[in-house]
């Protein structure tokens, strides 16, 4: 499975000129509002015909401006989950879910992913909602139904445009586990996930494309992009932070869990995952403190030996430091003058102190 | 009191026949024009809109006279129908149907156009991404959502057709048993001494039909709204 996209499209005085390549897994398109995310995903869906460029999926051309080729949306088999659910108000939940199977044009190429109705209903926890009308559902329930409807349309690819943006934090947390399950379950179904929330991206994505003012600012594996110190200004100094993998080793009596990472162990509160589970931790750059010597007498026991990989000092008061922590990467944001004071340079060994309580349970994903 | 003599009964039956035929014939055309006005992008849209609404602002007698000029024996449309199909609609009940269609058309188009404009195109885009062809999107999403508007427009058109007087009497005259509709009959009865009781009987029938039509349409609209609850939300 491979998807190649490159499009150019002008609307008013805004020009989108962006492209990316996707293999399997979840590819997140991240950017501030107005960066061109929705334009890009709509071009993939066929809801928008770009001025120039191409969209190919598995060698199948869906759009090629130079060949005047444009496959309309209904023949593309892209499961699309919109921010505003867009359930059909005159149909029940069950009828909404079955819409794709009932109305899909014949002869269009369906995807490999073809789950049964019960499978999807169970996956998304929908059995009690099937006879309800869309207006009787909460925002989170609507979004789950919309996701189920897209999955049952036998898509070749799943497109999600800020599916959680309209929900409050509690509803968001109730849906993210479903998305994580889908990611591990729907083998081979590539997912394009548009978001302006880095916490969602950090939990779900395998690849990350950062859009800024209509251009691709960075693109690559999630762990690389999130630990790139040059992207800190773009991602936001308070939001920037690397993602590392950890294995749950023990749940202690005091509510603190022990997790093994490649460079050592971490003790964190509020970890829900069972012992032995592999989880993702998003460690915000502003919650990492650096020390040249192994610190003693700290309240935090989360101290990892690290090596400086690269340093970026910008115009602001802070410096972003990329660190190698065993096979993982961390990102730290420290005052710019501390770089000189600690005599930090590439390859220098030091210790990273991670504020345990700052790793929010929402930042821990599978 | 509601017992009718044969002439009144004919007028009532003719009115129901003319109004039903006119409404059924006009629905598809009105829906198509409403669609063009709501969604179409073409030159002359304003002209089409003005043309459709013309019967609403013209005096009905003027509309009737224009119809007579166009469809009369010497009119261009009249000659066309006569030579090609060998039919003439002046002074026939079919002429009354044409007058009813023309007069009710603006009301039907207006209601349907508003309903089409109220449909969120995002729902149609969602249906397309689920694999539905444009035709399928129309029948499975758009049509159910605008059905209350189609219903409302049809009731308006039917009511207008039942009550249409000026254009009808000018175009097809007032021939008992042939073109004498309910309003024409009431008018005719009021012109002769002692005709008042017959007129009153027909007036009562007109009221019964009007109230019945409104009740039936309310009931249907309620059922449709229940089926598509939340369409406005």
Contacts between the chains, C-beta under 8 A, distances in Angstrom:
chain1	res1	chain2	res2	distance
A	45	B	129	5.6
A	46	B	128	7.7
A	46	B	129	7.8
A	47	B	125	5.3
A	47	B	128	7.3
A	47	B	129	7.1
A	72	B	128	7.3
A	73	B	125	7.1
A	73	B	128	4.1
A	73	B	129	5.4
A	74	B	128	4.6
A	74	B	129	7.5
A	74	B	130	7.9
A	74	B	131	5.4
A	74	B	132	5.7
A	74	B	133	5.4
A	74	B	134	7.5
A	74	B	136	7.9
A	74	B	137	7.7
A	75	B	131	7.8
A	76	B	129	7.6
A	77	B	131	6.5
A	78	B	129	5.9
A	79	B	129	7.3
A	79	B	130	7.9
A	80	B	126	6.9
A	80	B	129	4.0
A	82	B	122	7.2
A	82	B	126	6.4
A	84	B	122	7.1
A	86	B	120	8.0
A	86	B	122	5.6
A	86	B	123	5.7
A	86	B	125	7.8
A	86	B	126	4.0
A	88	B	123	6.3
A	88	B	126	7.8
A	88	B	127	7.4
A	88	B	141	6.0
A	89	B	123	8.0
A	89	B	145	7.4
A	89	B	228	5.8
A	89	B	229	7.2
A	89	B	230	4.3
A	89	B	231	4.6
A	89	B	233	7.2
A	90	B	144	4.7
A	90	B	145	6.2
A	90	B	227	6.2
A	90	B	228	3.6
A	90	B	231	6.6
A	99	B	127	7.1
A	99	B	130	5.3
A	99	B	132	7.4
A	99	B	140	7.6
A	100	B	130	4.1
A	100	B	131	5.5
A	103	B	127	7.1
A	103	B	130	6.7
A	103	B	131	6.4
A	103	B	132	4.0
A	103	B	136	4.8
A	103	B	137	8.0
A	103	B	140	5.5
A	104	B	130	6.8
A	104	B	131	3.0
A	104	B	132	6.8
A	105	B	131	5.8
A	105	B	132	7.1
A	105	B	133	4.6
A	105	B	136	7.1
A	108	B	131	6.4
A	133	B	229	5.7
A	133	B	230	6.1
A	134	B	230	5.9
A	135	B	229	5.9
A	135	B	230	2.8
A	135	B	233	5.1
A	136	B	230	8.0
A	149	B	130	6.8
A	150	B	129	7.8
A	150	B	130	7.5
A	153	B	129	7.8
A	153	B	130	4.7
A	153	B	131	5.7
A	159	B	129	7.8
